[in-house]
Structures are given as structure tokens and as C-alpha cells.
Amino acid sequence: MSGSTTAEARESQSGGQGAKNQQLSPLHPWIVEPRATRQAEVPAIHSSGLRVSALEPSALEAWVEAKLDWQRQQIDRLISGAGEGPRTLENTLRPYDEAIATLGLTGAQMSLLDSVYPDKAIRDKARDLTRKVAEAGTALSLNQEVFRALEAMEASLDPATTDPGTAHYISQTILNYRLAGVDKDDATRARIRELSDKATELVLTFSKHVQENVNQVVVEDAAELEGLPRDYIEAHAADSEGRITLTTDYPDMQPVMTFAKSGDLRLRMFRAYNSRAYPENRQVLLNLLAVRQEIASILGFSSWADLATANQLMGSAANMQAFIGQLEEASRSGAVKEYEQILSFAKERQPDLEVIRGSDRGYWYEQYRRAAFDFDSQSVRPYFPYEKVAKGILETAERLFQVYFEPVEEAVVWHSSVTA
């Protein structure tokens, strides 16, 4: 919920620590304006995040529409900005970066609410708006006017005075446009856009199914919770019939996999967690793979993996596969030695154990650390109180990215423990 920026928000834009006395533009978080000139008619926007008296679907939609409108203004500014003059970093790359940053920020905010907000109406609206932002991003990636402007800007730059980082960023941006299919004919671009929007819908559907298909593990005997932290046991009281219900939500699942002595409980939790949204998601995944393959084929690649690595250092799926093979070869002997070491340790405590299953790995590694290194992961908890950890993380981000964070006391959050 806390607002964040990217490395783009540097000293020249934020005014460093002095900017703490100013208010970020409500339509664009990277432009600082005095508090007195802040647009009061857009109360739902605070810095790069949301601040509303009641978080409602209509407020979310208005916020996103304002962000998308700002993004469109930047693209219009980019297209018309050069006039009769040359394309420059200021009249072309800056508005492009601002448009991209706005899309990224808006999509991230909606994705966060989709992931964590307890009200289903808010989650559903945030998911719809995430799709809308993604569709705007796809449209931008296929915008030929923007592409031609970026190409013209690259051609007009003097290599002797353009720093290597900027030159690399520009060349990668242009490469990404070509990989998106911007230089294809109108019909092909329309098909790519249709397929990309369909892929977005499938990804969101897949995530929705996983999020909303929370499986349960019922514990009939409280003794199965032996080994788990005291606060975990206290937080999971038995019902009137003596049964304890655990869920596959991470705060329930992870402690079981790490601390529960009962191998049967760990196995039940492992299966429940890894079978979320099955079989619903099986066809969704197959459809997504088919859509991605069609996109890759249209763009001249043999597979989606080849397309996905074309702008990476690996360059191709074959290179990636070869690298993974080399990595596996280099690490195999160490992995085998470690596995045998842990298995031998586990057999001393459970003689009938033949293999360490995936459901047992976390537990036995934790037990080995305790025995071999006198290290109990629970013992360090008092040294890392949440308040100090959160403060340290934010201060580190402030130093790294030259931004600052301010608490928003009246923010609407999804749990009483959440701060903004």
C-alpha cells in the first residue's frame, strides 16, 4: 500500500530531502509540485498510491482512469513534441519513460489489491483494472508512431556524447518494440493485440483460481501439531468437535512444512498446497501455452521460450537450456553429497526413512541446522522485530533510489496490522 517509485525519481526530480516539504503530482508521482497547487479535485490519489476515505470499486476505477489519462497525455506529447525540430531525449524519451512508469505503477497497485484485499468486490475490480492497464501496455507496444519517434531519436543522438547506459536502454527499447510486432502489417498487429489481451485474461484467471481455491487440511489429533511454534498452535484452536482446520494460505502452510514433526501432516499439507485450483487451471494453462505459441509463431520464433529470451543475455531457449545443463552438471555432486548427509542425519532419528520427500525437505533441513550448527530459526525472531525491519528496509530504499516514504495514517488497509 505504501507508494514507491523507480530509479527515475532521482535528485533532479524529487529535490532530494527537500522534497519532503512538497506534494507529488496527483496524476503523476514523478513530478513534484507545491502542496498549495495540488489538485484537490482528485482526493483519491496520494503520491503514487491511494488515499481514500472508503475504498470502493468506483474510487479504484476513477484513480486508474486518471493514471491512464495521464499516460495518454504523455504519448500525445511524445508524438507531437518534436514539431519541426529533431527528436531528443527530452521531447521523446522523457514522455515515453513517464508513460511507461505510470503504467507500471498503476498495474502494480491494482495487482497488489487483487492479491491481498479481503473484500471480493475490490479484488474483482482490481483484477479488471489490472487487465485494462495491461491492455494499454499492449497497445503502446504496438504503437507505430511511438516506435518511429524512438527510432528517429536514436538516429539523431551523437554517440560521442550519449552515455552508454542511455544508448543501451534506447536500443533495448527499440528491440522490444520489434519483438512485440510493431513493424508488422495492420492485420498482423491486430491479431497480436488480440492474442496478447487473451493471454492477459488467461494469466489473471489462472491467478484468480489459485487465490480463491484455498484448500484445507483438517487435523483430528492436536498431537500432530507437535514441533510447531507456540503462537501458531495458540492461533489455531480446535472446534467443538476437537478438529483443527489449517489452510493452504502461506502463514498456515509454511510453518507446517518447516516445523511439524508429523510427516503425515506435512504430506497432506504439501498435496493440498500444490493441488490448489486443480483441475480448474489445467485447461487455462493449456490455453495460455497455445496462445503464447501462436504469438511466437507470428513473430517468427519457433517457441515462446525463444521469444522470451531474444532480448536477454541468453539470446535463445537453446542457450538457456545449455546453461541450465551446465549448472546442473556443476552442482550435481554437491547436491548429492548434501542430500546424502541430510538423509543419513534423518535416518538416525527415523530409522525406517528411505528417502526425503519434497514434503519432508523443509523439516529435515531445519532439524539438521539445529543439530549441526546450533541454529534454531525461531530463536532469531526476537532480534528482528517487525518495526525495526520495516524501518531498515524503507531507509535502505531511500538511500538507493533517492526517494522518501511518509506514513499515511488514514489510509484504508486490508488488515489492522498493515501500515501504509
C-alpha positions as CSV (number, residue, x, y, z in Angstrom):
1,M,0.0,0.0,0.0
2,S,3.0,2.3,0.5
3,G,3.8,4.4,-2.5
4,S,7.0,3.7,-4.3
5,T,8.9,4.9,-7.3
6,T,11.7,3.7,-9.6
7,A,15.3,4.9,-10.1
8,E,13.8,7.5,-12.4
9,A,12.8,9.5,-9.3
10,R,16.3,10.9,-8.8
11,E,17.6,14.0,-7.1
12,S,16.9,16.3,-10.1
13,Q,13.2,15.4,-10.0
14,S,12.4,14.8,-6.3
15,G,14.5,17.6,-5.0
16,G,16.2,15.2,-2.5
17,Q,15.3,15.5,1.1
18,G,14.0,19.0,0.5
19,A,11.1,17.4,-1.4
20,K,9.7,16.2,1.9
21,N,8.1,19.7,2.1
22,Q,6.3,19.2,-1.2
23,Q,3.5,17.1,-2.6
24,L,3.9,14.8,-5.6
25,S,1.6,15.4,-8.5
26,P,-1.6,13.5,-8.0
27,L,-1.7,12.4,-11.6
28,H,2.0,11.6,-11.9
29,P,4.1,10.7,-8.9
30,W,7.4,11.7,-10.6
31,I,6.6,15.4,-10.9
32,V,6.8,17.5,-7.7
33,E,4.6,20.5,-7.2
34,P,4.0,22.7,-4.2
35,R,1.3,21.5,-1.8
36,A,-0.7,24.6,-2.4
37,T,-1.1,23.8,-6.1
38,R,-2.2,20.2,-5.5
39,Q,-5.3,19.2,-7.5
40,A,-7.9,19.0,-4.7
41,E,-10.5,17.6,-7.1
42,V,-8.7,14.2,-7.2
43,P,-8.8,13.2,-3.5
44,A,-8.4,9.5,-4.2
45,I,-4.8,9.9,-5.2
46,H,-1.9,10.4,-2.8
47,S,1.6,10.4,-4.2
48,S,2.0,7.2,-6.1
49,G,-0.6,5.4,-4.0
50,L,-4.3,5.6,-3.0
51,R,-5.7,7.5,-0.1
52,V,-9.5,7.4,0.2
53,S,-12.0,7.6,3.0
54,A,-13.6,4.4,1.8
55,L,-12.0,2.0,-0.7
56,E,-14.8,1.3,-3.2
57,P,-14.7,-0.1,-6.8
58,S,-15.7,3.3,-8.2
59,A,-12.8,5.0,-6.4
60,L,-10.4,2.5,-7.9
61,E,-11.7,2.9,-11.4
62,A,-11.5,6.7,-11.1
63,W,-7.9,6.5,-9.9
64,V,-6.9,4.2,-12.7
65,E,-8.7,6.2,-15.3
66,A,-6.8,9.3,-14.1
67,K,-3.5,7.4,-14.4
68,L,-4.3,6.1,-17.9
69,D,-5.4,9.6,-19.0
70,W,-2.0,10.9,-17.8
71,Q,-0.2,8.1,-19.7
72,R,-2.1,9.0,-22.9
73,Q,-1.2,12.7,-22.5
74,Q,2.5,11.7,-22.3
75,I,2.2,9.7,-25.5
76,D,0.5,12.6,-27.2
77,R,3.2,14.8,-26.0
78,L,5.8,12.4,-27.4
79,I,4.2,12.2,-30.8
80,S,3.8,15.9,-31.2
81,G,6.6,17.1,-29.1
82,A,9.4,17.4,-31.7
83,G,7.4,19.7,-34.0
84,E,9.7,20.6,-36.8
85,G,12.8,20.1,-34.7
86,P,14.9,16.9,-34.1
87,R,14.0,14.1,-31.8
88,T,15.7,14.4,-28.4
89,L,15.9,12.7,-25.1
90,E,13.8,15.5,-23.6
91,N,10.9,15.6,-26.1
92,T,10.8,11.9,-26.8
93,L,12.4,9.6,-24.2
94,R,11.2,11.5,-21.2
95,P,7.5,11.4,-22.0
96,Y,7.9,7.8,-23.1
97,D,9.5,6.9,-19.8
98,E,6.8,8.7,-17.9
99,A,4.1,6.8,-19.8
100,I,5.8,3.5,-19.1
101,A,6.4,4.3,-15.4
102,T,2.8,5.3,-14.9
103,L,1.5,2.0,-16.5
104,G,3.9,0.0,-14.3
105,L,2.9,1.8,-11.1
106,T,-0.8,1.6,-11.8
107,G,-0.6,-2.1,-12.7
108,A,1.4,-2.8,-9.6
109,Q,-1.1,-1.1,-7.3
110,M,-4.1,-2.9,-8.8
111,S,-2.2,-6.2,-8.7
112,L,-1.5,-5.7,-5.0
113,L,-5.1,-5.1,-4.2
114,D,-6.1,-8.1,-6.3
115,S,-3.7,-10.2,-4.2
116,V,-4.4,-9.1,-0.7
117,Y,-7.6,-7.2,-0.2
118,P,-10.2,-9.1,1.8
119,D,-13.3,-7.7,0.0
120,K,-14.0,-9.7,-3.1
121,A,-15.7,-6.8,-4.8
122,I,-12.4,-4.8,-4.5
123,R,-10.4,-7.8,-5.7
124,D,-12.6,-8.3,-8.7
125,K,-12.5,-4.6,-9.6
126,A,-8.7,-4.5,-9.2
127,R,-8.3,-7.6,-11.4
128,D,-10.5,-6.0,-14.1
129,L,-8.4,-2.8,-13.9
130,T,-5.2,-4.8,-14.0
131,R,-6.4,-6.2,-17.3
132,K,-7.2,-2.7,-18.5
133,V,-3.7,-1.4,-17.7
134,A,-2.1,-4.5,-19.4
135,E,-4.2,-3.8,-22.5
136,A,-3.0,-0.2,-22.5
137,G,0.6,-1.5,-22.3
138,T,0.0,-3.9,-25.2
139,A,-1.5,-1.0,-27.3
140,L,1.6,1.1,-26.5
141,S,4.0,-1.7,-27.5
142,L,2.3,-1.8,-31.0
143,N,2.1,1.9,-31.5
144,Q,4.0,2.6,-34.7
145,E,4.1,6.4,-34.2
146,V,5.9,5.9,-30.9
147,F,8.2,3.4,-32.5
148,R,9.1,5.7,-35.3
149,A,9.7,8.5,-32.9
150,L,12.1,6.4,-30.8
151,E,13.9,5.3,-33.9
152,A,14.3,8.9,-35.1
153,M,15.6,9.9,-31.7
154,E,18.2,7.1,-31.7
155,A,19.4,8.2,-35.2
156,S,19.7,11.8,-34.1
157,L,21.8,11.1,-31.0
158,D,25.6,11.8,-31.1
159,P,27.3,8.6,-30.0
160,A,30.2,10.7,-28.7
161,T,28.0,12.5,-26.2
162,T,25.4,9.9,-25.3
163,D,26.3,7.9,-22.3
164,P,26.5,4.1,-22.8
165,G,23.7,3.3,-20.4
166,T,21.2,5.6,-22.2
167,A,22.3,4.2,-25.6
168,H,21.8,0.6,-24.4
169,Y,18.4,1.4,-22.9
170,I,17.2,3.0,-26.1
171,S,18.4,0.2,-28.3
172,Q,16.8,-2.4,-26.0
173,T,13.5,-0.4,-26.0
174,I,13.5,-0.4,-29.8
175,L,14.4,-4.1,-29.9
176,N,11.4,-4.8,-27.5
177,Y,9.1,-2.9,-29.9
178,R,10.2,-5.1,-32.8
179,L,9.8,-8.2,-30.7
180,A,6.3,-7.1,-29.9
181,G,5.5,-7.0,-33.6
182,V,5.3,-3.2,-34.1
183,D,6.7,-3.4,-37.6
184,K,4.1,-5.9,-38.8
185,D,1.2,-5.0,-41.0
186,D,-2.1,-3.8,-39.6
187,A,-3.9,-7.2,-39.7
188,T,-1.0,-8.9,-38.0
189,R,-0.7,-6.3,-35.3
190,A,-4.4,-6.5,-34.7
191,R,-4.1,-10.3,-34.2
192,I,-1.1,-9.9,-31.9
193,R,-3.0,-7.5,-29.8
194,E,-6.0,-9.8,-29.6
195,L,-3.8,-12.7,-28.6
196,S,-1.9,-10.6,-26.0
197,D,-5.1,-9.4,-24.4
198,K,-6.3,-13.1,-24.4
199,A,-3.0,-14.1,-22.7
200,T,-3.5,-11.4,-20.1
201,E,-7.0,-12.7,-19.4
202,L,-5.8,-16.3,-19.0
203,V,-3.0,-15.3,-16.6
204,L,-5.4,-13.3,-14.5
205,T,-7.9,-16.2,-14.5
206,F,-5.1,-18.6,-13.5
207,S,-4.1,-16.4,-10.6
208,K,-7.7,-15.9,-9.5
209,H,-8.3,-19.6,-9.4
210,V,-5.2,-20.1,-7.2
211,Q,-6.1,-17.2,-5.0
212,E,-9.7,-18.2,-4.4
213,N,-9.2,-22.0,-4.2
214,V,-7.8,-22.2,-0.7
215,N,-7.6,-25.8,0.3
216,Q,-7.9,-27.0,3.9
217,V,-6.2,-29.6,6.0
218,V,-8.1,-31.0,8.9
219,V,-6.2,-32.1,12.0
220,E,-8.1,-34.6,14.0
221,D,-5.4,-35.1,16.7
222,A,-3.8,-32.0,18.2
223,A,-0.6,-34.0,18.7
224,E,0.1,-33.7,15.0
225,L,0.9,-30.0,15.7
226,E,3.9,-31.0,17.8
227,G,7.0,-29.1,16.8
228,L,5.1,-26.0,15.6
229,P,5.7,-22.7,17.4
230,R,3.6,-22.0,20.4
231,D,2.0,-18.9,18.9
232,Y,1.0,-20.9,15.8
233,I,-0.7,-23.6,18.0
234,E,-2.5,-20.9,20.1
235,A,-3.8,-19.2,16.9
236,H,-5.4,-22.5,15.6
237,A,-7.9,-23.5,18.3
238,A,-9.9,-26.7,17.9
239,D,-13.6,-26.5,17.1
240,S,-16.4,-28.0,19.2
241,E,-15.6,-31.5,17.8
242,G,-11.9,-31.2,18.6
243,R,-10.8,-30.7,15.0
244,I,-8.3,-28.1,13.9
245,T,-8.6,-26.6,10.4
246,L,-5.5,-25.4,8.7
247,T,-5.5,-23.7,5.3
248,T,-3.0,-23.6,2.4
249,D,-2.5,-19.9,2.9
250,Y,1.2,-19.2,3.3
251,P,1.1,-18.3,7.0
252,D,-0.6,-21.6,7.7
253,M,1.3,-23.7,5.2
254,Q,5.0,-22.7,5.7
255,P,5.3,-23.4,9.4
256,V,3.8,-26.9,8.9
257,M,6.4,-27.7,6.2
258,T,9.3,-26.4,8.4
259,F,8.4,-27.4,12.0
260,A,5.7,-30.1,12.2
261,K,7.1,-33.4,13.4
262,S,4.3,-35.3,11.8
263,G,5.4,-36.5,8.4
264,D,1.8,-37.3,7.5
265,L,0.6,-33.8,8.3
266,R,3.4,-32.4,6.2
267,L,2.5,-34.6,3.3
268,R,-1.2,-33.7,3.5
269,M,-0.3,-30.0,3.5
270,F,2.1,-30.4,0.6
271,R,-0.5,-32.1,-1.5
272,A,-3.2,-29.6,-0.6
273,Y,-1.0,-26.7,-1.3
274,N,0.3,-28.0,-4.7
275,S,-3.2,-29.0,-5.9
276,R,-4.8,-25.6,-5.5
277,A,-7.1,-24.8,-8.4
278,Y,-6.7,-28.2,-9.9
279,P,-8.3,-29.3,-12.2
280,E,-9.8,-25.9,-13.0
281,N,-6.5,-24.4,-14.0
282,R,-5.3,-27.3,-16.2
283,Q,-7.2,-26.1,-19.3
284,V,-6.4,-22.5,-18.5
285,L,-2.7,-23.3,-18.6
286,L,-3.0,-25.3,-21.8
287,N,-4.9,-22.4,-23.4
288,L,-2.2,-20.0,-22.3
289,L,0.5,-22.1,-23.7
290,A,-1.3,-22.3,-27.0
291,V,-1.8,-18.5,-27.2
292,R,1.8,-17.9,-26.4
293,Q,2.9,-20.3,-29.0
294,E,0.8,-18.6,-31.7
295,I,2.2,-15.2,-30.7
296,A,5.7,-16.6,-31.0
297,S,5.0,-18.2,-34.4
298,I,3.5,-14.9,-35.8
299,L,6.7,-13.1,-34.7
300,G,8.9,-15.7,-36.4
301,F,10.1,-17.7,-33.4
302,S,9.8,-21.4,-33.0
303,S,8.7,-21.2,-29.4
304,W,7.6,-18.8,-26.7
305,A,10.8,-19.5,-24.9
306,D,12.8,-18.3,-27.9
307,L,10.8,-15.1,-28.0
308,A,11.1,-14.6,-24.2
309,T,14.9,-14.9,-24.3
310,A,15.5,-12.9,-27.5
311,N,16.1,-9.7,-25.6
312,Q,18.0,-11.3,-22.8
313,L,21.7,-12.1,-22.4
314,M,21.0,-15.7,-23.1
315,G,19.7,-14.9,-26.6
316,S,17.7,-18.1,-27.1
317,A,16.0,-21.0,-25.4
318,A,18.8,-23.4,-26.6
319,N,21.4,-21.2,-24.8
320,M,19.2,-21.2,-21.7
321,Q,18.8,-25.0,-21.8
322,A,22.5,-25.4,-22.3
323,F,23.3,-23.1,-19.4
324,I,20.8,-25.0,-17.1
325,G,22.5,-28.2,-18.1
326,Q,25.9,-26.8,-17.3
327,L,24.6,-25.5,-13.9
328,E,23.1,-28.9,-13.1
329,E,26.4,-30.7,-14.0
330,A,28.5,-28.3,-11.9
331,S,26.2,-28.5,-8.9
332,R,25.2,-32.2,-9.0
333,S,28.0,-33.6,-6.9
334,G,27.4,-31.1,-4.1
335,A,23.7,-31.6,-4.2
336,V,24.1,-35.4,-4.0
337,K,26.5,-35.0,-1.1
338,E,24.2,-32.7,0.8
339,Y,21.2,-34.9,0.2
340,E,23.0,-38.0,1.5
341,Q,24.2,-36.0,4.5
342,I,20.7,-34.9,5.4
343,L,19.3,-38.4,4.7
344,S,21.8,-40.0,7.0
345,F,21.0,-37.5,9.7
346,A,17.3,-38.1,9.3
347,K,17.7,-41.9,9.4
348,E,19.4,-41.6,12.8
349,R,16.2,-40.1,14.1
350,Q,13.8,-42.1,11.9
351,P,15.3,-45.5,11.0
352,D,12.5,-46.6,8.7
353,L,13.0,-43.5,6.5
354,E,14.2,-44.4,2.9
355,V,14.0,-41.1,1.1
356,I,13.4,-37.5,1.8
357,R,10.3,-36.5,0.0
358,G,9.5,-33.0,-1.2
359,S,7.1,-32.6,1.7
360,D,9.9,-33.5,4.2
361,R,12.7,-31.4,2.9
362,G,12.0,-28.2,4.9
363,Y,11.6,-30.1,8.1
364,W,14.7,-32.1,7.9
365,Y,16.9,-29.2,6.8
366,E,15.6,-27.2,9.8
367,Q,16.4,-30.1,12.2
368,Y,19.9,-30.5,10.7
369,R,20.7,-26.8,11.1
370,R,19.6,-27.1,14.8
371,A,21.8,-30.1,15.4
372,A,24.9,-29.2,13.3
373,F,25.1,-25.5,13.8
374,D,23.1,-25.0,17.0
375,F,20.8,-22.7,15.0
376,D,17.1,-22.6,15.5
377,S,15.4,-20.3,13.0
378,Q,12.8,-19.5,15.6
379,S,15.5,-18.2,18.0
380,V,16.3,-15.2,15.9
381,R,12.8,-13.9,15.8
382,P,13.3,-11.6,18.9
383,Y,16.2,-9.9,17.1
384,F,14.1,-8.9,14.1
385,P,11.1,-7.1,15.4
386,Y,8.8,-6.0,12.6
387,E,9.1,-2.3,13.3
388,K,12.9,-2.2,13.1
389,V,12.9,-4.4,10.0
390,A,10.4,-2.3,8.2
391,K,12.2,0.9,9.1
392,G,15.5,-0.5,7.9
393,I,14.1,-1.7,4.6
394,L,12.5,1.7,3.8
395,E,15.7,3.6,4.8
396,T,17.7,1.4,2.5
397,A,15.3,2.0,-0.3
398,E,15.5,5.8,0.3
399,R,19.3,5.7,0.1
400,L,19.3,3.5,-3.0
401,F,16.7,5.3,-5.1
402,Q,16.7,8.8,-3.6
403,V,13.1,8.7,-2.7
404,Y,11.4,9.1,0.7
405,F,8.5,7.4,2.5
406,E,5.9,9.1,4.7
407,P,3.2,7.3,6.8
408,V,-0.4,7.7,5.7
409,E,-2.3,7.3,8.9
410,E,-5.8,7.5,7.5
411,A,-5.2,5.0,4.6
412,V,-7.8,2.3,4.1
413,V,-5.9,-1.0,4.6
414,W,-6.9,-4.6,4.4
415,H,-5.9,-5.6,8.0
416,S,-5.3,-3.8,11.2
417,S,-1.6,-4.9,11.2
418,V,-1.0,-3.2,7.8
419,T,0.7,0.2,7.7
420,A,0.8,2.5,4.7
